[in-house]
C-alpha cells in the first residue's frame, strides 16, 4: 500500500461518517483506540469520551486508531494520525487511550512506537504528549499499564475527564501528575500510593450514547445507547457485578428515545444487564414501532418472554444470543449465575416459536472445580437444545479477573482445556456449531489480568519479539 493510499483510506471513512465534531480549541486531545477503526467506532465508551472532550470549553478531541496494517505504516514511515485533521499523535499535548481489556495492550505499544513516542513513561519528556489511559480495563487491572502511561482514569470517566482538562492547560507535567496522584479516581504510576476507588458518575449524567454513525463499524450504522448502567447480579467471575459498580442505574425509556437521532435506522441497547430494565419491553417496542432495527448487548435467558422475542423479531433479530457461562448447573450455581436449564430450554422454545433461525450460547470451561461430569452434562444438555432449535456454542476458557470473588483462581492447563474442547466436539457429533476461543491466548489474557507492572513489561518484550505465543511465554518466564 502506498503512502497516499493510507491517507485515502482514512478520508473515505471520514466521508462516510455522520456526526463528526468540527471544533477549533486551544487544547487539542488525540483520543486513541488501540484496536482498528471498525472496533474502535463500535465502542460506546470511546464515543462517549469523544463527545465529552468536545463539549468541554476550550478543548477538542480528534480520533486515532491502531492501523489495520501497522506494517504498512512502518514501511512508509507514516505515523499514526488523527481522522479529523490528519495530525500525527506526537504533535498533540495529550494522547488519551481507551482500553477495553488486557489483549489491547500491544495495540497501545504499537501506536506509540509508530509515532516515535518512547514506550516507557520514564523515557519521555515534556516534548512528548501526556499519555492518559481509561476504559473498561481500569475496572479490573490497570496496573499493567503503569510502565507506559502517565495517568489513568479509573472507572467511569465522564466527570473526571473534565477535571483533568481543566487542569492540563498551563500546568507543568510534574505539577499536574503530583496533584492528581492524590485525587480519587485517578492513578498516577510512580506517584499514587495505590489504586483509589473506581469512579462512578451520578444518575443525571446518564446515558452514554453514540456521537458518530458509520457503516464501516462492526455494528454498522448502529446508534448505541445505554438504557441502564451497571448490574444488580453478583456473578462471581464478572467485573461488572453489583459490588464493583454499586448496582444498576436505570434510564427512563422517554430519555432514551429522546436521544435517538432521526437519521439512526439501527439502535443498539448496550449495558451489562439490559434485559433487567423493568421497562425493556416498552422501550424496544417503541424503537421497533418507529421503523428501526434493534440490537441488545446482554439478553439474559431468565428475563426473556414471548412478547419481547416477538418485538425483537420485528426489529430484525434472526439469531438470539444469550449465555449460560457455567457448562453445568452445579457450576452455574457455584458462580452465582441464576440461569438454569429450564430458562435455557424455554429460550430455545421461544426462539423456535418466534421463527428465529438460531440460538447462540456463550459458555465458559475451566472454572474452578470443573469435572468430567460437568462437561458431560454440558454435552447432554446442548444436544437437547439442538433438538429444539439450531444451536451455536461460543466457548471460552475461564480467565480470573481482579476485583471479583474469583480473583486469583488458577488458569487450567492449556492441554487440559484443549482436551475438554475436543471432548465437547466429539460428544456433540457435529449436531451443534462449536466456536471455541484459543486456550493459548486466554492464558496470555490471564497472565496480564493477574499481573503487575512486570506483566506489562513482559507484554512489551513479547510485542518487540513479534507477538507470537512463544514470544509471550518466553517474556512471562523472564519478567515474572
Secondary structure, 3 states (H helix, E strand, C coil): CCHHHHHHHHHHHHHCCECCCCCCCCEEEEEEECCCHHHHCCCHHHHHHHHHHHHCCCEEEEEEECCCCHHHHHHHCCCCECCCCCCEHHHCCEEEEECCCHHHHHHHHHHHHHCCCCCCHHHCCCCCCEEEEECHHHHCCHHHHCCCCCEEECECCCCHHHHHHHHHCCCCHHHHHHHHCCCCCEECCCCCCCCCCCECCCHHHCCCECCCECCCCCCCCEEEECCEECCCCCCCCCCCCHHHHCCCEECCHHHHHHHCCCCCCEEEECCCCHHHCCCHHHHHHHHHHCCCEEEECCCCHHHCCHHHHHHHHHCCCCEEEEEEECCCHHHHHHCCCCCCHHHHHHHHHHHHHHCCCEEEEEEEECCCCCCHHHHHHHHHHHHHHHCCCCEEEEEEECCCCCCCCCCCCCCCCHHHHHHHHHHHHHHHCCCCEEEECCHHHHHHHHHHHCCCHHHHHHHHHHHHCCCCHHHHHHHHHHHC
